[in-house]
Each structure stands twice: as structure tokens, then as C-alpha cells.
Amino acid sequence: MVMHFEQEPNIRDLRNHPEETVETLRRLLASGARVEADPKRPNFYELQHGAEVFYIYLSPATGQILLLATWTSETSATVQNHLAA
């Protein structure tokens, strides 16, 4: 599924991530990012950008996005390392 916002998305960072991380997420969502829905939790999504994965919640009531977590995708990192070799 592609998540795209006409206006700059309102992102609330719950874990004090670096501002660069929040801005990257904002840019991705503003340009139309492919997201994967969490099958166990409604309105929760994973968004992968390169080796970085963002875990977000989209409030259906307010439209606000909560940035809950980020991590490095081991699969993506492994593939990138293999391609670089």
C-alpha cells in the first residue's frame, strides 16, 4: 500500500529519534511511501527506506503519525553488503 499526504504530515516522535530520522520519514510520506500494514495491529505500519525501517501508527481520528521505532533491516543490510562486494 502507498501512503501519501497532500500536506506535510504531522509526525510525533515518541522516542526522541534524531531530527534527521524524523525529517526523512516526513519526506518519504510526503512523496508517497510504500508501507506494509502490521497484520496484528490496526493502523500500525512498517515503512522501509534502504536498510532503515520505520514503525509508525496512523491515528484514524486525528491523522497524526506517531513514530514508535526505527531499526536497521538485517535482510536489506545483508543484500546491500553483498552487492557492494
Backbone atoms as SQL, in Angstrom:
CREATE TABLE atoms (id INTEGER PRIMARY KEY, chain TEXT, resi INTEGER, resn TEXT, atom TEXT, x REAL, y REAL, z REAL);
INSERT INTO atoms VALUES
  (1, 'A', 1, 'MET', 'N', 0.846, -1.163, 0.000),
  (2, 'A', 1, 'MET', 'CA', 0.000, 0.000, 0.000),
  (3, 'A', 1, 'MET', 'C', 0.900, 1.236, 0.000),
  (4, 'A', 2, 'VAL', 'N', 0.457, 2.275, -0.686),
  (5, 'A', 2, 'VAL', 'CA', 1.216, 3.523, -0.714),
  (6, 'A', 2, 'VAL', 'C', 0.507, 4.535, 0.176),
  (7, 'A', 3, 'MET', 'N', 1.270, 5.156, 1.067),
  (8, 'A', 3, 'MET', 'CA', 0.750, 6.184, 1.957),
  (9, 'A', 3, 'MET', 'C', 1.293, 7.521, 1.457),
  (10, 'A', 4, 'HIS', 'N', 0.380, 8.431, 1.132),
  (11, 'A', 4, 'HIS', 'CA', 0.780, 9.723, 0.596),
  (12, 'A', 4, 'HIS', 'C', -0.053, 10.815, 1.245),
  (13, 'A', 5, 'PHE', 'N', 0.580, 11.891, 1.639),
  (14, 'A', 5, 'PHE', 'CA', -0.088, 13.020, 2.277),
  (15, 'A', 5, 'PHE', 'C', 0.033, 14.244, 1.384),
  (16, 'A', 6, 'GLU', 'N', -1.077, 14.920, 1.145),
  (17, 'A', 6, 'GLU', 'CA', -1.072, 16.141, 0.342),
  (18, 'A', 6, 'GLU', 'C', -0.342, 17.269, 1.074),
  (19, 'A', 7, 'GLN', 'N', -0.578, 17.377, 2.371),
  (20, 'A', 7, 'GLN', 'CA', 0.096, 18.387, 3.182),
  (21, 'A', 7, 'GLN', 'C', 1.227, 17.714, 3.955),
  (22, 'A', 8, 'GLU', 'N', 2.119, 18.534, 4.499),
  (23, 'A', 8, 'GLU', 'CA', 3.216, 17.982, 5.292),
  (24, 'A', 8, 'GLU', 'C', 2.639, 17.188, 6.458),
  (25, 'A', 9, 'PRO', 'N', 3.018, 15.913, 6.570),
  (26, 'A', 9, 'PRO', 'CA', 2.449, 15.084, 7.637),
  (27, 'A', 9, 'PRO', 'C', 2.867, 15.550, 9.031),
  (28, 'A', 10, 'ASN', 'N', 1.936, 15.464, 9.952),
  (29, 'A', 10, 'ASN', 'CA', 2.175, 15.810, 11.346),
  (30, 'A', 10, 'ASN', 'C', 2.722, 14.570, 12.050),
  (31, 'A', 11, 'ILE', 'N', 4.015, 14.584, 12.366),
  (32, 'A', 11, 'ILE', 'CA', 4.672, 13.419, 12.974),
  (33, 'A', 11, 'ILE', 'C', 5.045, 13.743, 14.410),
  (34, 'A', 12, 'ARG', 'N', 4.646, 12.866, 15.300),
  (35, 'A', 12, 'ARG', 'CA', 5.023, 12.985, 16.713),
  (36, 'A', 12, 'ARG', 'C', 6.015, 11.864, 17.019),
  (37, 'A', 13, 'ASP', 'N', 7.190, 12.236, 17.446),
  (38, 'A', 13, 'ASP', 'CA', 8.264, 11.283, 17.748),
  (39, 'A', 13, 'ASP', 'C', 8.194, 10.915, 19.227),
  (40, 'A', 14, 'LEU', 'N', 7.848, 9.672, 19.513),
  (41, 'A', 14, 'LEU', 'CA', 7.681, 9.238, 20.900),
  (42, 'A', 14, 'LEU', 'C', 8.970, 8.759, 21.559),
  (43, 'A', 15, 'ARG', 'N', 10.038, 8.594, 20.794),
  (44, 'A', 15, 'ARG', 'CA', 11.262, 8.016, 21.352),
  (45, 'A', 15, 'ARG', 'C', 12.495, 8.901, 21.200),
  (46, 'A', 16, 'ASN', 'N', 12.304, 10.164, 20.896),
  (47, 'A', 16, 'ASN', 'CA', 13.420, 11.107, 20.753),
  (48, 'A', 16, 'ASN', 'C', 14.464, 10.646, 19.732),
  (49, 'A', 17, 'HIS', 'N', 13.984, 10.280, 18.544),
  (50, 'A', 17, 'HIS', 'CA', 14.889, 9.926, 17.454),
  (51, 'A', 17, 'HIS', 'C', 15.590, 11.192, 16.974),
  (52, 'A', 18, 'PRO', 'N', 16.718, 11.039, 16.288),
  (53, 'A', 18, 'PRO', 'CA', 17.392, 12.219, 15.727),
  (54, 'A', 18, 'PRO', 'C', 16.454, 12.958, 14.768),
  (55, 'A', 19, 'GLU', 'N', 16.567, 14.260, 14.729),
  (56, 'A', 19, 'GLU', 'CA', 15.710, 15.077, 13.859),
  (57, 'A', 19, 'GLU', 'C', 15.830, 14.648, 12.401),
  (58, 'A', 20, 'GLU', 'N', 17.021, 14.226, 11.996),
  (59, 'A', 20, 'GLU', 'CA', 17.235, 13.756, 10.624),
  (60, 'A', 20, 'GLU', 'C', 16.337, 12.555, 10.310),
  (61, 'A', 21, 'THR', 'N', 16.162, 11.669, 11.274),
  (62, 'A', 21, 'THR', 'CA', 15.303, 10.487, 11.097),
  (63, 'A', 21, 'THR', 'C', 13.855, 10.908, 10.897),
  (64, 'A', 22, 'VAL', 'N', 13.388, 11.840, 11.713),
  (65, 'A', 22, 'VAL', 'CA', 12.006, 12.323, 11.612),
  (66, 'A', 22, 'VAL', 'C', 11.802, 13.037, 10.276),
  (67, 'A', 23, 'GLU', 'N', 12.768, 13.834, 9.861),
  (68, 'A', 23, 'GLU', 'CA', 12.658, 14.545, 8.583),
  (69, 'A', 23, 'GLU', 'C', 12.665, 13.574, 7.407),
  (70, 'A', 24, 'THR', 'N', 13.457, 12.511, 7.493),
  (71, 'A', 24, 'THR', 'CA', 13.470, 11.503, 6.437),
  (72, 'A', 24, 'THR', 'C', 12.090, 10.863, 6.323),
  (73, 'A', 25, 'LEU', 'N', 11.502, 10.501, 7.446),
  (74, 'A', 25, 'LEU', 'CA', 10.163, 9.920, 7.445),
  (75, 'A', 25, 'LEU', 'C', 9.161, 10.912, 6.859),
  (76, 'A', 26, 'ARG', 'N', 9.227, 12.154, 7.256),
  (77, 'A', 26, 'ARG', 'CA', 8.306, 13.181, 6.746),
  (78, 'A', 26, 'ARG', 'C', 8.418, 13.310, 5.228),
  (79, 'A', 27, 'ARG', 'N', 9.640, 13.337, 4.734),
  (80, 'A', 27, 'ARG', 'CA', 9.883, 13.450, 3.290),
  (81, 'A', 27, 'ARG', 'C', 9.331, 12.234, 2.547),
  (82, 'A', 28, 'LEU', 'N', 9.554, 11.044, 3.107),
  (83, 'A', 28, 'LEU', 'CA', 9.069, 9.822, 2.468),
  (84, 'A', 28, 'LEU', 'C', 7.547, 9.809, 2.379),
  (85, 'A', 29, 'LEU', 'N', 6.890, 10.181, 3.466),
  (86, 'A', 29, 'LEU', 'CA', 5.431, 10.180, 3.478),
  (87, 'A', 29, 'LEU', 'C', 4.854, 11.257, 2.559),
  (88, 'A', 30, 'ALA', 'N', 5.527, 12.391, 2.471),
  (89, 'A', 30, 'ALA', 'CA', 5.052, 13.469, 1.610),
  (90, 'A', 30, 'ALA', 'C', 5.171, 13.109, 0.130),
  (91, 'A', 31, 'SER', 'N', 6.131, 12.245, -0.196),
  (92, 'A', 31, 'SER', 'CA', 6.344, 11.882, -1.595),
  (93, 'A', 31, 'SER', 'C', 5.629, 10.596, -2.000),
  (94, 'A', 32, 'GLY', 'N', 4.986, 9.926, -1.052),
  (95, 'A', 32, 'GLY', 'CA', 4.265, 8.688, -1.366),
  (96, 'A', 32, 'GLY', 'C', 5.122, 7.470, -1.079),
  (97, 'A', 33, 'ALA', 'N', 5.048, 6.975, 0.124),
  (98, 'A', 33, 'ALA', 'CA', 5.892, 5.857, 0.553),
  (99, 'A', 33, 'ALA', 'C', 5.099, 4.555, 0.582),
  (100, 'A', 34, 'ARG', 'N', 5.750, 3.484, 0.184),
  (101, 'A', 34, 'ARG', 'CA', 5.141, 2.163, 0.272),
  (102, 'A', 34, 'ARG', 'C', 5.257, 1.687, 1.719),
  (103, 'A', 35, 'VAL', 'N', 4.132, 1.285, 2.295),
  (104, 'A', 35, 'VAL', 'CA', 4.102, 0.812, 3.673),
  (105, 'A', 35, 'VAL', 'C', 3.482, -0.579, 3.717),
  (106, 'A', 36, 'GLU', 'N', 3.852, -1.312, 4.754),
  (107, 'A', 36, 'GLU', 'CA', 3.277, -2.636, 4.999),
  (108, 'A', 36, 'GLU', 'C', 2.474, -2.558, 6.286),
  (109, 'A', 37, 'ALA', 'N', 1.207, -2.926, 6.222),
  (110, 'A', 37, 'ALA', 'CA', 0.351, -2.915, 7.409),
  (111, 'A', 37, 'ALA', 'C', 0.785, -4.023, 8.363),
  (112, 'A', 38, 'ASP', 'N', 0.749, -3.739, 9.652),
  (113, 'A', 38, 'ASP', 'CA', 1.009, -4.739, 10.677),
  (114, 'A', 38, 'ASP', 'C', -0.244, -5.607, 10.756),
  (115, 'A', 39, 'PRO', 'N', -0.138, -6.891, 10.458),
  (116, 'A', 39, 'PRO', 'CA', -1.332, -7.740, 10.426),
  (117, 'A', 39, 'PRO', 'C', -1.980, -7.942, 11.796),
  (118, 'A', 40, 'LYS', 'N', -1.251, -7.665, 12.854),
  (119, 'A', 40, 'LYS', 'CA', -1.779, -7.888, 14.205),
  (120, 'A', 40, 'LYS', 'C', -2.327, -6.619, 14.853),
  (121, 'A', 41, 'ARG', 'N', -2.013, -5.458, 14.278),
  (122, 'A', 41, 'ARG', 'CA', -2.409, -4.193, 14.912),
  (123, 'A', 41, 'ARG', 'C', -2.961, -3.237, 13.862),
  (124, 'A', 42, 'PRO', 'N', -4.251, -2.898, 13.974),
  (125, 'A', 42, 'PRO', 'CA', -4.820, -1.946, 13.014),
  (126, 'A', 42, 'PRO', 'C', -4.138, -0.579, 13.107),
  (127, 'A', 43, 'ASN', 'N', -3.935, 0.038, 11.961),
  (128, 'A', 43, 'ASN', 'CA', -3.373, 1.387, 11.841),
  (129, 'A', 43, 'ASN', 'C', -1.891, 1.477, 12.192),
  (130, 'A', 44, 'PHE', 'N', -1.197, 0.357, 12.328),
  (131, 'A', 44, 'PHE', 'CA', 0.247, 0.327, 12.539),
  (132, 'A', 44, 'PHE', 'C', 0.891, -0.132, 11.238),
  (133, 'A', 45, 'TYR', 'N', 2.029, 0.491, 10.882),
  (134, 'A', 45, 'TYR', 'CA', 2.671, 0.208, 9.607),
  (135, 'A', 45, 'TYR', 'C', 4.185, 0.191, 9.750),
  (136, 'A', 46, 'GLU', 'N', 4.822, -0.555, 8.842),
  (137, 'A', 46, 'GLU', 'CA', 6.268, -0.517, 8.677),
  (138, 'A', 46, 'GLU', 'C', 6.552, 0.130, 7.330),
  (139, 'A', 47, 'LEU', 'N', 7.535, 0.994, 7.328),
  (140, 'A', 47, 'LEU', 'CA', 7.971, 1.660, 6.113),
  (141, 'A', 47, 'LEU', 'C', 9.469, 1.426, 6.007),
  (142, 'A', 48, 'GLN', 'N', 9.899, 0.847, 4.908),
  (143, 'A', 48, 'GLN', 'CA', 11.327, 0.573, 4.740),
  (144, 'A', 48, 'GLN', 'C', 11.907, 1.527, 3.711),
  (145, 'A', 49, 'HIS', 'N', 13.046, 2.110, 4.063),
  (146, 'A', 49, 'HIS', 'CA', 13.777, 3.017, 3.179),
  (147, 'A', 49, 'HIS', 'C', 15.238, 2.584, 3.219),
  (148, 'A', 50, 'GLY', 'N', 15.693, 1.929, 2.163),
  (149, 'A', 50, 'GLY', 'CA', 17.040, 1.366, 2.174),
  (150, 'A', 50, 'GLY', 'C', 17.116, 0.312, 3.264),
  (151, 'A', 51, 'ALA', 'N', 18.079, 0.450, 4.154),
  (152, 'A', 51, 'ALA', 'CA', 18.233, -0.505, 5.246),
  (153, 'A', 51, 'ALA', 'C', 17.472, -0.076, 6.499),
  (154, 'A', 52, 'GLU', 'N', 16.899, 1.133, 6.476),
  (155, 'A', 52, 'GLU', 'CA', 16.212, 1.647, 7.660),
  (156, 'A', 52, 'GLU', 'C', 14.716, 1.324, 7.601),
  (157, 'A', 53, 'VAL', 'N', 14.181, 0.867, 8.732),
  (158, 'A', 53, 'VAL', 'CA', 12.758, 0.559, 8.846),
  (159, 'A', 53, 'VAL', 'C', 12.157, 1.489, 9.900),
  (160, 'A', 54, 'PHE', 'N', 11.012, 2.074, 9.573),
  (161, 'A', 54, 'PHE', 'CA', 10.264, 2.929, 10.485),
  (162, 'A', 54, 'PHE', 'C', 9.000, 2.179, 10.892),
  (163, 'A', 55, 'TYR', 'N', 8.655, 2.216, 12.172),
  (164, 'A', 55, 'TYR', 'CA', 7.408, 1.621, 12.658),
  (165, 'A', 55, 'TYR', 'C', 6.537, 2.774, 13.140),
  (166, 'A', 56, 'ILE', 'N', 5.375, 2.928, 12.500),
  (167, 'A', 56, 'ILE', 'CA', 4.533, 4.085, 12.772),
  (168, 'A', 56, 'ILE', 'C', 3.096, 3.663, 13.069),
  (169, 'A', 57, 'TYR', 'N', 2.384, 4.576, 13.705),
  (170, 'A', 57, 'TYR', 'CA', 0.952, 4.437, 13.941),
  (171, 'A', 57, 'TYR', 'C', 0.284, 5.644, 13.309),
  (172, 'A', 58, 'LEU', 'N', -0.770, 5.409, 12.536),
  (173, 'A', 58, 'LEU', 'CA', -1.539, 6.485, 11.928),
  (174, 'A', 58, 'LEU', 'C', -2.883, 6.558, 12.625),
  (175, 'A', 59, 'SER', 'N', -3.117, 7.632, 13.355),
  (176, 'A', 59, 'SER', 'CA', -4.368, 7.801, 14.085),
  (177, 'A', 59, 'SER', 'C', -5.502, 8.051, 13.106),
  (178, 'A', 60, 'PRO', 'N', -6.509, 7.186, 13.086),
  (179, 'A', 60, 'PRO', 'CA', -7.638, 7.425, 12.188),
  (180, 'A', 60, 'PRO', 'C', -8.478, 8.623, 12.637),
  (181, 'A', 61, 'ALA', 'N', -8.402, 8.974, 13.902),
  (182, 'A', 61, 'ALA', 'CA', -9.193, 10.091, 14.436),
  (183, 'A', 61, 'ALA', 'C', -8.585, 11.448, 14.095),
  (184, 'A', 62, 'THR', 'N', -7.257, 11.563, 14.209),
  (185, 'A', 62, 'THR', 'CA', -6.612, 12.866, 14.036),
  (186, 'A', 62, 'THR', 'C', -5.746, 12.967, 12.780),
  (187, 'A', 63, 'GLY', 'N', -5.365, 11.836, 12.207),
  (188, 'A', 63, 'GLY', 'CA', -4.456, 11.837, 11.072),
  (189, 'A', 63, 'GLY', 'C', -3.001, 11.999, 11.480),
  (190, 'A', 64, 'GLN', 'N', -2.749, 12.127, 12.778),
  (191, 'A', 64, 'GLN', 'CA', -1.385, 12.289, 13.275),
  (192, 'A', 64, 'GLN', 'C', -0.636, 10.959, 13.163),
  (193, 'A', 65, 'ILE', 'N', 0.645, 11.069, 12.842),
  (194, 'A', 65, 'ILE', 'CA', 1.516, 9.895, 12.748),
  (195, 'A', 65, 'ILE', 'C', 2.407, 9.867, 13.973),
  (196, 'A', 66, 'LEU', 'N', 2.449, 8.723, 14.625),
  (197, 'A', 66, 'LEU', 'CA', 3.344, 8.527, 15.759),
  (198, 'A', 66, 'LEU', 'C', 4.508, 7.667, 15.298),
  (199, 'A', 67, 'LEU', 'N', 5.713, 8.189, 15.426),
  (200, 'A', 67, 'LEU', 'CA', 6.915, 7.411, 15.131),
  (201, 'A', 67, 'LEU', 'C', 7.260, 6.651, 16.400),
  (202, 'A', 68, 'LEU', 'N', 7.106, 5.323, 16.327),
  (203, 'A', 68, 'LEU', 'CA', 7.291, 4.484, 17.507),
  (204, 'A', 68, 'LEU', 'C', 8.691, 3.888, 17.603),
  (205, 'A', 69, 'ALA', 'N', 9.255, 3.501, 16.464),
  (206, 'A', 69, 'ALA', 'CA', 10.559, 2.830, 16.488),
  (207, 'A', 69, 'ALA', 'C', 11.201, 2.875, 15.111),
  (208, 'A', 70, 'THR', 'N', 12.507, 2.728, 15.108),
  (209, 'A', 70, 'THR', 'CA', 13.265, 2.535, 13.867),
  (210, 'A', 70, 'THR', 'C', 14.291, 1.451, 14.129),
  (211, 'A', 71, 'TRP', 'N', 14.686, 0.768, 13.081),
  (212, 'A', 71, 'TRP', 'CA', 15.752, -0.227, 13.193),
  (213, 'A', 71, 'TRP', 'C', 16.333, -0.460, 11.813),
  (214, 'A', 72, 'THR', 'N', 17.450, -1.140, 11.783),
  (215, 'A', 72, 'THR', 'CA', 18.098, -1.496, 10.534),
  (216, 'A', 72, 'THR', 'C', 17.639, -2.879, 10.128),
  (217, 'A', 73, 'SER', 'N', 17.194, -2.982, 8.896),
  (218, 'A', 73, 'SER', 'CA', 16.751, -4.264, 8.364),
  (219, 'A', 73, 'SER', 'C', 17.970, -5.126, 8.072),
  (220, 'A', 74, 'GLU', 'N', 18.064, -6.245, 8.745),
  (221, 'A', 74, 'GLU', 'CA', 19.209, -7.138, 8.538),
  (222, 'A', 74, 'GLU', 'C', 19.223, -7.681, 7.120),
  (223, 'A', 75, 'THR', 'N', 18.054, -8.010, 6.588),
  (224, 'A', 75, 'THR', 'CA', 17.976, -8.550, 5.235),
  (225, 'A', 75, 'THR', 'C', 18.463, -7.523, 4.237),
  (226, 'A', 76, 'SER', 'N', 17.984, -6.302, 4.350),
  (227, 'A', 76, 'SER', 'CA', 18.382, -5.256, 3.434),
  (228, 'A', 76, 'SER', 'C', 19.869, -4.946, 3.571),
  (229, 'A', 77, 'ALA', 'N', 20.357, -4.871, 4.791),
  (230, 'A', 77, 'ALA', 'CA', 21.773, -4.594, 5.019),
  (231, 'A', 77, 'ALA', 'C', 22.645, -5.697, 4.445),
  (232, 'A', 78, 'THR', 'N', 22.232, -6.940, 4.597),
  (233, 'A', 78, 'THR', 'CA', 22.985, -8.075, 4.058),
  (234, 'A', 78, 'THR', 'C', 23.042, -8.015, 2.550),
  (235, 'A', 79, 'VAL', 'N', 21.910, -7.716, 1.911),
  (236, 'A', 79, 'VAL', 'CA', 21.861, -7.617, 0.454),
  (237, 'A', 79, 'VAL', 'C', 22.735, -6.473, -0.016),
  (238, 'A', 80, 'GLN', 'N', 22.671, -5.317, 0.640),
  (239, 'A', 80, 'GLN', 'CA', 23.485, -4.180, 0.243),
  (240, 'A', 80, 'GLN', 'C', 24.969, -4.488, 0.389),
  (241, 'A', 81, 'ASN', 'N', 25.356, -5.153, 1.471),
  (242, 'A', 81, 'ASN', 'CA', 26.762, -5.527, 1.662),
  (243, 'A', 81, 'ASN', 'C', 27.219, -6.498, 0.578),
  (244, 'A', 82, 'HIS', 'N', 26.355, -7.427, 0.215),
  (245, 'A', 82, 'HIS', 'CA', 26.691, -8.413, -0.815),
  (246, 'A', 82, 'HIS', 'C', 26.869, -7.719, -2.169),
  (247, 'A', 83, 'LEU', 'N', 25.981, -6.775, -2.481),
  (248, 'A', 83, 'LEU', 'CA', 26.080, -6.060, -3.760),
  (249, 'A', 83, 'LEU', 'C', 27.313, -5.182, -3.832),
  (250, 'A', 84, 'ALA', 'N', 27.735, -4.648, -2.679),
  (251, 'A', 84, 'ALA', 'CA', 28.902, -3.764, -2.639),
  (252, 'A', 84, 'ALA', 'C', 30.213, -4.543, -2.802),
  (253, 'A', 85, 'ALA', 'N', 30.184, -5.826, -2.486),
  (254, 'A', 85, 'ALA', 'CA', 31.413, -6.637, -2.542),
  (255, 'A', 85, 'ALA', 'C', 31.805, -6.984, -3.959);
